[in-house]
Amino acid sequence: DVYKRQLYTHNYELRDILSALSKKLDLRLTAIHLIGSTLLSSQTSYISALLVSLSAQMSIELPYLNVFSKIDLLEHFKDDLPFKLEYFTQLEDLSQLLTYWQYESNMADHPIFAKYKGLQAELIDLVEDSTIVPFIPVDINCRESVLRVLQLADQSNG
């Protein structure tokens, strides 16, 4: 996964290739960033995924969709989620994650939480102040779900 991120975070080759494809072949491209829904059970992994998505969105310079993949696996860990799926897809009031960590999770007494609470708050503010695109849940076993992503990709290109 680290190598995939390096394609667009450490150099501009991928962006240049996509730009050349768009211009020379007159293609309308949309970047679709897949994030496994299993990351939702870990608040720190979720924030990390948001930051990776934001970085990609800014680096690639294409119409952009965020997609939570493997939604069908939510059934196996839905009790581990601190909030409903809609909370994670809409990216509203992410500061609730800090409140959850502080008062309802087992992280409240952990020394790392106390040490990095300010950093987590700043990262949440960064994501909330950005133009990050909300997430679309997709279940590969649900035809309508996949078609919705395709339709949104088509709409993003005009």
GULO-489693 format. One line per 3 residues: number of its first residue (from 1); their letters; for each residue x, y, z of N, C-alpha, C, O, CB. Coordinates in nm, 3 decimals, m for minus. Glycine has a CB too. Example, Ala and Ser with C-alpha at 12.3 -4.5 7.8 and 13.67 -1.06 7.14 Angstrom:
<pts>
1) as) 1.319,m0.569,0.780,1.230,m0.450,0.780,1.320,m0.330,0.780,1.424,m0.332,0.846,1.131,m0.447,0.905; 1.285,m0.225,0.708,1.367,m0.106,0.714,1.290,0.003,0.787,1.341,0.114,0.804,1.408,m0.060,0.572
</pts>
This chain:
<pts>
1) dvy) 0.082,m0.120,0.000,0.000,0.000,0.000,0.087,0.126,0.000,0.050,0.227,m0.059,m0.094,0.000,0.121; 0.202,0.119,0.067,0.292,0.233,0.070,0.341,0.266,m0.071,0.352,0.383,m0.107,0.412,0.206,0.163; 0.370,0.163,m0.149,0.419,0.186,m0.284,0.313,0.250,m0.373,0.346,0.331,m0.460,0.467,0.055,m0.346
4) krq) 0.188,0.215,m0.352,0.080,0.276,m0.429,0.074,0.426,m0.400,0.057,0.507,m0.491,m0.055,0.209,m0.398; 0.088,0.461,m0.272,0.083,0.602,m0.235,0.201,0.679,m0.292,0.187,0.797,m0.325,0.080,0.618,m0.086; 0.315,0.615,m0.304,0.433,0.684,m0.355,0.416,0.723,m0.501,0.486,0.813,m0.548,0.555,0.596,m0.339
7) lyt) 0.326,0.658,m0.571,0.303,0.694,m0.710,0.255,0.837,m0.726,0.280,0.901,m0.828,0.203,0.599,m0.772; 0.186,0.888,m0.626,0.134,1.024,m0.640,0.179,1.118,m0.530,0.158,1.239,m0.541,m0.015,1.021,m0.643; 0.242,1.067,m0.423,0.282,1.157,m0.316,0.427,1.204,m0.328,0.460,1.312,m0.279,0.262,1.090,m0.183
10) hny) 0.512,1.126,m0.391,0.654,1.159,m0.394,0.704,1.209,m0.529,0.815,1.261,m0.540,0.734,1.041,m0.353; 0.624,1.192,m0.629,0.662,1.246,m0.759,0.533,1.273,m0.837,0.423,1.237,m0.794,0.757,1.148,m0.836; 0.550,1.336,m0.950,0.433,1.377,m1.027,0.415,1.293,m1.153,0.340,1.332,m1.243,0.444,1.523,m1.065
13) elr) 0.481,1.179,m1.161,0.473,1.098,m1.282,0.332,1.049,m1.310,0.286,1.055,m1.424,0.567,0.981,m1.271; 0.263,1.001,m1.209,0.127,0.952,m1.230,0.036,1.066,m1.277,m0.042,1.049,m1.370,0.071,0.889,m1.102; 0.048,1.181,m1.212,m0.032,1.296,m1.254,m0.003,1.333,m1.398,m0.094,1.364,m1.475,m0.005,1.416,m1.162
16) dil) 0.125,1.331,m1.436,0.163,1.365,m1.572,0.111,1.263,m1.673,0.068,1.299,m1.782,0.314,1.376,m1.583; 0.115,1.136,m1.637,0.063,1.031,m1.726,m0.087,1.048,m1.745,m0.137,1.041,m1.857,0.093,0.890,m1.669; m0.159,1.071,m1.635,m0.304,1.089,m1.644,m0.339,1.214,m1.725,m0.435,1.214,m1.802,m0.365,1.098,m1.504
19) sal) m0.262,1.319,m1.707,m0.285,1.442,m1.782,m0.261,1.419,m1.932,m0.338,1.467,m2.015,m0.194,1.555,m1.730; m0.156,1.347,m1.964,m0.126,1.318,m2.104,m0.237,1.233,m2.166,m0.278,1.257,m2.280,0.009,1.246,m2.117; m0.286,1.134,m2.093,m0.396,1.051,m2.143,m0.520,1.136,m2.170,m0.588,1.120,m2.271,m0.430,0.939,m2.044
22) skk) m0.548,1.225,m2.077,m0.666,1.310,m2.092,m0.655,1.401,m2.214,m0.751,1.416,m2.289,m0.686,1.394,m1.968; m0.538,1.460,m2.233,m0.522,1.558,m2.340,m0.499,1.494,m2.477,m0.565,1.531,m2.574,m0.408,1.650,m2.308; m0.407,1.400,m2.484,m0.370,1.343,m2.614,m0.476,1.249,m2.670,m0.499,1.245,m2.791,m0.240,1.269,m2.602
25) ldl) m0.541,1.176,m2.582,m0.642,1.081,m2.628,m0.784,1.132,m2.608,m0.881,1.063,m2.637,m0.625,0.948,m2.557; m0.794,1.253,m2.557,m0.925,1.314,m2.530,m1.012,1.225,m2.442,m1.131,1.204,m2.469,m0.997,1.344,m2.662; m0.951,1.173,m2.336,m1.023,1.088,m2.241,m1.071,1.173,m2.124,m1.005,1.269,m2.083,m0.932,0.973,m2.191
28) rlt) m1.184,1.137,m2.072,m1.235,1.200,m1.950,m1.217,1.100,m1.837,m1.287,0.998,m1.830,m1.386,1.243,m1.965; m1.124,1.129,m1.749,m1.090,1.036,m1.642,m1.145,1.084,m1.509,m1.161,1.204,m1.486,m0.939,1.019,m1.633; m1.174,0.989,m1.423,m1.214,1.017,m1.286,m1.131,0.927,m1.195,m1.122,0.806,m1.219,m1.368,0.994,m1.264
31) aih) m1.070,0.983,m1.094,m0.997,0.904,m0.996,m1.096,0.850,m0.894,m1.177,0.924,m0.839,m0.884,0.988,m0.927; m1.089,0.721,m0.869,m1.174,0.659,m0.769,m1.082,0.598,m0.665,m1.008,0.503,m0.692,m1.270,0.550,m0.833; m1.088,0.654,m0.547,m1.002,0.611,m0.437,m1.080,0.513,m0.350,m1.179,0.550,m0.286,m0.952,0.733,m0.353
34) lig) m1.034,0.389,m0.348,m1.100,0.285,m0.269,m1.034,0.275,m0.131,m0.913,0.262,m0.120,m1.094,0.149,m0.341; m1.117,0.282,m0.028,m1.072,0.263,0.109,m1.152,0.147,0.165,m1.275,0.148,0.159,m1.091,0.395,0.197; m1.085,0.048,0.218,m1.155,m0.066,0.276,m1.236,m0.025,0.398,m1.186,0.043,0.486,m1.056,m0.176,0.314
37) stl) m1.361,m0.066,0.401,m1.449,m0.027,0.512,m1.403,m0.085,0.646,m1.449,m0.040,0.751,m1.592,m0.071,0.484; m1.315,m0.182,0.643,m1.265,m0.238,0.769,m1.187,m0.134,0.849,m1.170,m0.149,0.970,m1.177,m0.360,0.741; m1.138,m0.029,0.783,m1.066,0.077,0.854,m1.157,0.158,0.946,m1.108,0.230,1.033,m0.999,0.170,0.753
40) lss) m1.286,0.148,0.928,m1.379,0.227,1.008,m1.382,0.184,1.154,m1.424,0.261,1.241,m1.517,0.218,0.951; m1.338,0.063,1.182,m1.340,0.016,1.321,m1.225,0.074,1.403,m1.223,0.061,1.525,m1.334,m0.136,1.324; m1.130,0.137,1.337,m1.018,0.201,1.407,m1.019,0.349,1.373,m0.998,0.387,1.258,m0.882,0.136,1.367
43) qts) m1.042,0.433,1.472,m1.051,0.576,1.448,m0.921,0.633,1.392,m0.924,0.720,1.305,m1.088,0.648,1.576; m0.808,0.585,1.440,m0.682,0.637,1.389,m0.660,0.595,1.244,m0.607,0.673,1.164,m0.565,0.590,1.476; m0.699,0.474,1.209,m0.687,0.429,1.070,m0.781,0.509,0.980,m0.748,0.540,0.865,m0.719,0.277,1.058
46) yis) m0.898,0.541,1.032,m0.994,0.621,0.955,m0.937,0.760,0.925,m0.943,0.806,0.811,m1.127,0.633,1.032; m0.882,0.825,1.025,m0.823,0.958,1.004,m0.705,0.948,0.908,m0.687,1.035,0.822,m0.778,1.020,1.139; m0.625,0.845,0.922,m0.514,0.824,0.830,m0.564,0.807,0.687,m0.507,0.864,0.593,m0.432,0.701,0.872
49) all) m0.671,0.730,0.669,m0.729,0.710,0.536,m0.781,0.842,0.480,m0.768,0.867,0.360,m0.842,0.606,0.542; m0.839,0.925,0.565,m0.886,1.056,0.519,m0.770,1.142,0.470,m0.782,1.211,0.368,m0.961,1.129,0.632; m0.660,1.138,0.542,m0.544,1.218,0.502,m0.483,1.167,0.371,m0.444,1.247,0.286,m0.438,1.217,0.613
52) vsl) m0.476,1.036,0.355,m0.426,0.979,0.230,m0.517,1.019,0.114,m0.470,1.056,0.007,m0.415,0.825,0.240; m0.647,1.012,0.138,m0.743,1.049,0.034,m0.730,1.196,m0.002,m0.731,1.231,m0.120,m0.886,1.019,0.081; m0.718,1.281,0.097,m0.703,1.425,0.072,m0.576,1.452,m0.006,m0.576,1.534,m0.098,m0.702,1.503,0.205
55) saq) m0.469,1.386,0.030,m0.342,1.402,m0.041,m0.354,1.360,m0.187,m0.307,1.429,m0.277,m0.231,1.321,0.027; m0.419,1.247,m0.209,m0.438,1.199,m0.347,m0.527,1.294,m0.425,m0.500,1.326,m0.541,m0.499,1.058,m0.347; m0.633,1.339,m0.362,m0.727,1.430,m0.428,m0.656,1.556,m0.476,m0.682,1.605,m0.585,m0.843,1.467,m0.333
58) msi) m0.566,1.608,m0.394,m0.495,1.730,m0.431,m0.384,1.703,m0.532,m0.353,1.790,m0.615,m0.437,1.796,m0.308; m0.323,1.586,m0.527,m0.209,1.556,m0.613,m0.248,1.514,m0.754,m0.180,1.550,m0.850,m0.127,1.450,m0.551; m0.354,1.439,m0.767,m0.387,1.379,m0.896,m0.452,1.478,m0.992,m0.435,1.465,m1.114,m0.478,1.261,m0.875
61) elp) m0.524,1.574,m0.941,m0.585,1.680,m1.022,m0.682,1.627,m1.127,m0.677,1.666,m1.244,m0.476,1.759,m1.091; m0.770,1.538,m1.084,m0.878,1.485,m1.167,m1.007,1.493,m1.087,m1.004,1.508,m0.965,m0.849,1.338,m1.213; m1.121,1.482,m1.154,m1.245,1.462,m1.077,m1.224,1.340,m0.988,m1.158,1.244,m1.028,m1.371,1.443,m1.173
64) yln) m1.278,1.344,m0.870,m1.236,1.249,m0.766,m1.356,1.193,m0.691,m1.447,1.267,m0.654,m1.140,1.315,m0.669; m1.355,1.063,m0.669,m1.456,0.998,m0.586,m1.387,0.918,m0.477,m1.289,0.848,m0.502,m1.549,0.907,m0.671; m1.439,0.928,m0.357,m1.395,0.843,m0.246,m1.497,0.731,m0.229,m1.617,0.756,m0.225,m1.379,0.925,m0.114
67) vfs) m1.449,0.609,m0.220,m1.538,0.495,m0.210,m1.494,0.406,m0.094,m1.377,0.370,m0.082,m1.540,0.415,m0.342; m1.590,0.372,m0.009,m1.566,0.270,0.092,m1.598,0.136,0.029,m1.714,0.108,m0.003,m1.651,0.294,0.222; m1.497,0.055,0.010,m1.519,m0.077,m0.049,m1.540,m0.180,0.063,m1.524,m0.151,0.181,m1.398,m0.117,m0.138
70) kid) m1.577,m0.299,0.022,m1.598,m0.411,0.114,m1.706,m0.383,0.218,m1.696,m0.428,0.332,m1.468,m0.446,0.184; m1.807,m0.308,0.180,m1.915,m0.275,0.272,m1.984,m0.402,0.322,m2.038,m0.405,0.432,m2.017,m0.182,0.205; m1.983,m0.506,0.240,m2.044,m0.631,0.282,m1.976,m0.688,0.406,m2.038,m0.767,0.478,m2.039,m0.732,0.170
73) lle) m1.851,m0.651,0.433,m1.781,m0.700,0.552,m1.820,m0.625,0.679,m1.785,m0.668,0.789,m1.632,m0.689,0.531; m1.891,m0.513,0.665,m1.935,m0.438,0.784,m2.016,m0.524,0.880,m2.014,m0.503,1.001,m2.017,m0.316,0.741; m2.086,m0.619,0.825,m2.169,m0.707,0.908,m2.086,m0.776,1.016,m2.136,m0.804,1.125,m2.239,m0.812,0.821
76) hfk) m1.960,m0.804,0.986,m1.874,m0.877,1.079,m1.818,m0.790,1.191,m1.777,m0.843,1.295,m1.760,m0.939,1.002; m1.815,m0.659,1.173,m1.757,m0.574,1.277,m1.840,m0.449,1.307,m1.788,m0.351,1.360,m1.618,m0.532,1.237; m1.967,m0.453,1.272,m2.051,m0.334,1.293,m2.062,m0.297,1.440,m2.083,m0.180,1.472,m2.190,m0.358,1.235
79) ddl) m2.048,m0.393,1.531,m2.053,m0.362,1.674,m1.929,m0.287,1.721,m1.929,m0.226,1.828,m2.069,m0.490,1.754; m1.822,m0.291,1.641,m1.699,m0.221,1.676,m1.699,m0.075,1.629,m1.611,0.002,1.667,m1.580,m0.292,1.616; m1.797,m0.037,1.549,m1.802,0.100,1.498,m1.857,0.194,1.604,m1.961,0.165,1.664,m1.887,0.107,1.369
82) pfk) m1.791,0.305,1.627,m1.841,0.399,1.728,m1.962,0.479,1.679,m2.037,0.533,1.760,m1.730,0.495,1.768; m1.982,0.486,1.547,m2.091,0.563,1.489,m2.150,0.484,1.373,m2.093,0.385,1.328,m2.042,0.704,1.443; m2.265,0.529,1.326,m2.327,0.467,1.209,m2.245,0.498,1.084,m2.167,0.593,1.081,m2.473,0.516,1.193
85) ley) m2.265,0.419,0.981,m2.192,0.434,0.855,m2.207,0.575,0.797,m2.112,0.629,0.742,m2.240,0.332,0.754; m2.324,0.634,0.809,m2.349,0.767,0.754,m2.255,0.871,0.812,m2.215,0.965,0.743,m2.494,0.808,0.779; m2.218,0.855,0.937,m2.124,0.948,0.999,m1.992,0.947,0.922,m1.935,1.052,0.894,m2.101,0.912,1.147
88) ftq) m1.944,0.829,0.889,m1.816,0.815,0.820,m1.823,0.858,0.673,m1.725,0.909,0.619,m1.768,0.671,0.829; m1.936,0.838,0.611,m1.947,0.874,0.469,m1.961,1.024,0.448,m1.912,1.078,0.349,m2.064,0.802,0.405; m2.028,1.093,0.539,m2.057,1.235,0.520,m1.950,1.329,0.574,m1.950,1.447,0.540,m2.186,1.268,0.585
91) led) m1.860,1.279,0.657,m1.748,1.358,0.709,m1.795,1.482,0.786,m1.735,1.589,0.774,m1.659,1.401,0.596; m1.900,1.466,0.863,m1.951,1.579,0.939,m1.909,1.570,1.086,m1.920,1.464,1.147,m2.104,1.586,0.928; m1.863,1.679,1.140,m1.824,1.691,1.280,m1.732,1.578,1.325,m1.765,1.499,1.413,m1.948,1.694,1.368
94) lsq) m1.616,1.574,1.263,m1.518,1.470,1.297,m1.465,1.484,1.438,m1.403,1.392,1.490,m1.404,1.474,1.199; m1.488,1.599,1.500,m1.442,1.616,1.639,m1.512,1.519,1.734,m1.465,1.495,1.845,m1.467,1.761,1.685; m1.624,1.463,1.690,m1.691,1.361,1.772,m1.601,1.240,1.794,m1.615,1.169,1.893,m1.823,1.316,1.706
97) llt) m1.508,1.216,1.701,m1.413,1.107,1.720,m1.326,1.130,1.843,m1.301,1.037,1.920,m1.324,1.091,1.596; m1.282,1.253,1.861,m1.200,1.284,1.979,m1.280,1.264,2.107,m1.230,1.210,2.205,m1.147,1.428,1.973; m1.404,1.309,2.105,m1.491,1.290,2.221,m1.509,1.142,2.250,m1.504,1.099,2.365,m1.628,1.358,2.199
100) ywq) m1.531,1.065,2.145,m1.546,0.921,2.163,m1.419,0.860,2.223,m1.426,0.782,2.318,m1.578,0.853,2.027; m1.302,0.898,2.168,m1.176,0.846,2.221,m1.161,0.880,2.369,m1.118,0.797,2.449,m1.058,0.901,2.141; m1.196,1.003,2.402,m1.171,1.051,2.537,m1.265,0.989,2.640,m1.223,0.959,2.752,m1.184,1.201,2.540
103) yes) m1.391,0.969,2.605,m1.488,0.930,2.706,m1.545,0.789,2.691,m1.593,0.732,2.789,m1.598,1.026,2.705; m1.541,0.733,2.572,m1.610,0.606,2.552,m1.521,0.491,2.508,m1.564,0.376,2.513,m1.718,0.624,2.453; m1.401,0.518,2.467,m1.314,0.409,2.421,m1.216,0.372,2.531,m1.208,0.438,2.635,m1.239,0.449,2.292
106) nma) m1.142,0.267,2.506,m1.039,0.227,2.601,m0.911,0.306,2.581,m0.810,0.278,2.647,m1.011,0.078,2.587; m0.913,0.405,2.492,m0.794,0.487,2.465,m0.778,0.604,2.562,m0.671,0.664,2.569,m0.800,0.539,2.325; m0.882,0.636,2.635,m0.879,0.756,2.719,m0.763,0.756,2.818,m0.703,0.861,2.842,m1.010,0.769,2.794
109) dhp) m0.731,0.642,2.875,m0.625,0.635,2.975,m0.489,0.601,2.914,m0.389,0.594,2.986,m0.660,0.534,3.079; m0.486,0.581,2.787,m0.361,0.542,2.722,m0.270,0.664,2.711,m0.315,0.771,2.670,m0.387,0.481,2.581; m0.142,0.649,2.747,m0.051,0.764,2.743,m0.033,0.822,2.602,m0.008,0.942,2.587,0.083,0.724,2.797
112) ifa) m0.045,0.740,2.502,m0.031,0.791,2.365,m0.145,0.885,2.331,m0.125,0.984,2.262,m0.025,0.674,2.264; m0.266,0.854,2.378,m0.380,0.942,2.351,m0.353,1.080,2.409,m0.373,1.181,2.342,m0.511,0.883,2.410; m0.308,1.085,2.534,m0.281,1.213,2.598,m0.171,1.289,2.524,m0.179,1.410,2.506,m0.241,1.192,2.746
115) kyk) m0.070,1.217,2.481,0.044,1.280,2.414,0.005,1.338,2.278,0.051,1.445,2.240,0.157,1.180,2.397; m0.081,1.266,2.204,m0.112,1.306,2.067,m0.253,1.361,2.048,m0.298,1.377,1.935,m0.093,1.189,1.977; m0.321,1.391,2.156,m0.457,1.444,2.144,m0.460,1.574,2.063,m0.547,1.593,1.978,m0.516,1.468,2.284
118) glq) m0.366,1.660,2.087,m0.360,1.787,2.013,m0.334,1.764,1.865,m0.393,1.830,1.780,m0.252,1.877,2.071; m0.245,1.670,1.835,m0.216,1.638,1.695,m0.341,1.582,1.627,m0.373,1.621,1.514,m0.099,1.537,1.684; m0.410,1.492,1.694,m0.533,1.436,1.636,m0.635,1.547,1.609,m0.700,1.548,1.505,m0.593,1.328,1.730
121) ael) m0.649,1.639,1.703,m0.743,1.750,1.685,m0.704,1.835,1.565,m0.791,1.877,1.488,m0.748,1.837,1.813; m0.577,1.862,1.548,m0.530,1.941,1.434,m0.553,1.868,1.302,m0.591,1.930,1.202,m0.382,1.975,1.450; m0.531,1.737,1.300,m0.554,1.660,1.179,m0.703,1.660,1.142,m0.739,1.671,1.025,m0.504,1.515,1.197
124) idl) m0.787,1.647,1.242,m0.932,1.651,1.219,m0.971,1.788,1.163,m1.051,1.796,1.069,m1.010,1.621,1.350; m0.916,1.894,1.220,m0.945,2.029,1.169,m0.899,2.044,1.024,m0.968,2.104,0.942,m0.876,2.135,1.257; m0.783,1.989,0.993,m0.731,1.995,0.857,m0.828,1.928,0.760,m0.858,1.984,0.654,m0.593,1.927,0.849
127) ved) m0.877,1.811,0.795,m0.969,1.739,0.707,m1.101,1.816,0.695,m1.154,1.830,0.585,m0.995,1.595,0.761; m1.153,1.866,0.807,m1.280,1.938,0.803,m1.270,2.069,0.725,m1.367,2.111,0.663,m1.327,1.967,0.944; m1.154,2.133,0.728,m1.136,2.259,0.656,m1.104,2.239,0.507,m1.100,2.335,0.431,m1.025,2.338,0.721
130) sti) m1.084,2.116,0.467,m1.047,2.087,0.329,m1.172,2.067,0.243,m1.285,2.077,0.290,m0.956,1.963,0.321; m1.146,2.038,0.119,m1.255,2.010,0.027,m1.263,1.860,m0.004,m1.296,1.821,m0.116,m1.238,2.090,m0.104; m1.233,1.779,0.094,m1.235,1.634,0.073,m1.376,1.589,0.034,m1.476,1.636,0.089,m1.188,1.558,0.199
133) vpf) m1.380,1.500,m0.061,m1.506,1.451,m0.116,m1.565,1.344,m0.023,m1.492,1.255,0.021,m1.486,1.395,m0.259; m1.695,1.352,0.009,m1.756,1.249,0.094,m1.741,1.109,0.033,m1.716,1.094,m0.086,m1.905,1.280,0.117; m1.757,1.009,0.116,m1.739,0.870,0.074,m1.869,0.808,0.029,m1.977,0.839,0.081,m1.679,0.789,0.187
136) ipv) m1.858,0.720,m0.068,m1.971,0.645,m0.120,m1.950,0.500,m0.080,m1.849,0.441,m0.117,m1.986,0.661,m0.276; m2.041,0.441,m0.006,m2.025,0.298,0.026,m2.062,0.213,m0.095,m2.162,0.238,m0.162,m2.113,0.259,0.148; m1.981,0.112,m0.122,m2.011,0.023,m0.234,m1.995,m0.123,m0.190,m1.897,m0.162,m0.127,m1.919,0.054,m0.355
139) din) m2.094,m0.199,m0.226,m2.094,m0.343,m0.202,m2.086,m0.408,m0.339,m2.180,m0.397,m0.418,m2.221,m0.391,m0.121; m1.977,m0.475,m0.367,m1.955,m0.533,m0.499,m2.062,m0.636,m0.533,m2.083,m0.667,m0.650,m1.818,m0.597,m0.506; m2.131,m0.688,m0.432,m2.236,m0.786,m0.455,m2.371,m0.721,m0.485,m2.468,m0.790,m0.517,m2.249,m0.876,m0.333
142) cre) m2.377,m0.590,m0.475,m2.501,m0.516,m0.499,m2.487,m0.435,m0.628,m2.413,m0.337,m0.633,m2.536,m0.423,m0.377; m2.559,m0.477,m0.729,m2.549,m0.414,m0.860,m2.579,m0.263,m0.853,m2.509,m0.183,m0.915,m2.646,m0.481,m0.958; m2.682,m0.225,m0.778,m2.720,m0.084,m0.768,m2.608,m0.001,m0.706,m2.586,0.114,m0.745,m2.848,m0.069,m0.685
145) svl) m2.538,m0.058,m0.611,m2.429,0.011,m0.545,m2.316,0.041,m0.643,m2.261,0.151,m0.644,m2.377,m0.072,m0.427; m2.281,m0.056,m0.723,m2.175,m0.039,m0.822,m2.219,0.059,m0.931,m2.141,0.143,m0.974,m2.136,m0.175,m0.885; m2.342,0.047,m0.975,m2.394,0.139,m1.076,m2.395,0.283,m1.027,m2.373,0.376,m1.104,m2.534,0.097,m1.119
148) rvl) m2.421,0.301,m0.899,m2.420,0.436,m0.842,m2.281,0.499,m0.855,m2.269,0.617,m0.889,m2.464,0.434,m0.694; m2.177,0.422,m0.826,m2.041,0.473,m0.840,m2.011,0.507,m0.986,m1.953,0.611,m1.015,m1.938,0.370,m0.787; m2.052,0.420,m1.076,m2.031,0.448,m1.219,m2.105,0.574,m1.263,m2.050,0.656,m1.337,m2.076,0.328,m1.304
151) qla) m2.227,0.590,m1.216,m2.305,0.708,m1.250,m2.239,0.835,m1.196,m2.233,0.936,m1.267,m2.446,0.696,m1.195; m2.190,0.830,m1.073,m2.122,0.946,m1.016,m1.992,0.978,m1.090,m1.957,1.095,m1.107,m2.093,0.923,m0.869; m1.923,0.874,m1.134,m1.800,0.896,m1.214,m1.835,0.964,m1.345,m1.766,1.057,m1.389,m1.726,0.762,m1.241
154) dqs) m1.941,0.918,m1.408,m1.986,0.983,m1.533,m2.025,1.128,m1.509,m1.989,1.216,m1.587,m2.105,0.906,m1.594; m2.099,1.154,m1.401,m2.141,1.291,m1.372,m2.023,1.382,m1.341,m2.026,1.501,m1.374,m2.237,1.292,m1.255; m1.921,1.328,m1.279,m1.807,1.411,m1.242,m1.731,1.464,m1.365,m1.656,1.562,m1.355,m1.712,1.332,m1.152
157) ng) m1.751,1.400,m1.477,m1.686,1.443,m1.600,m1.773,1.529,m1.690,m1.731,1.569,m1.799,m1.640,1.324,m1.677; m1.892,1.556,m1.646,m1.980,1.645,m1.722,m2.056,1.581,m1.830,m2.132,1.649,m1.900,m1.903,1.750,m1.779
</pts>
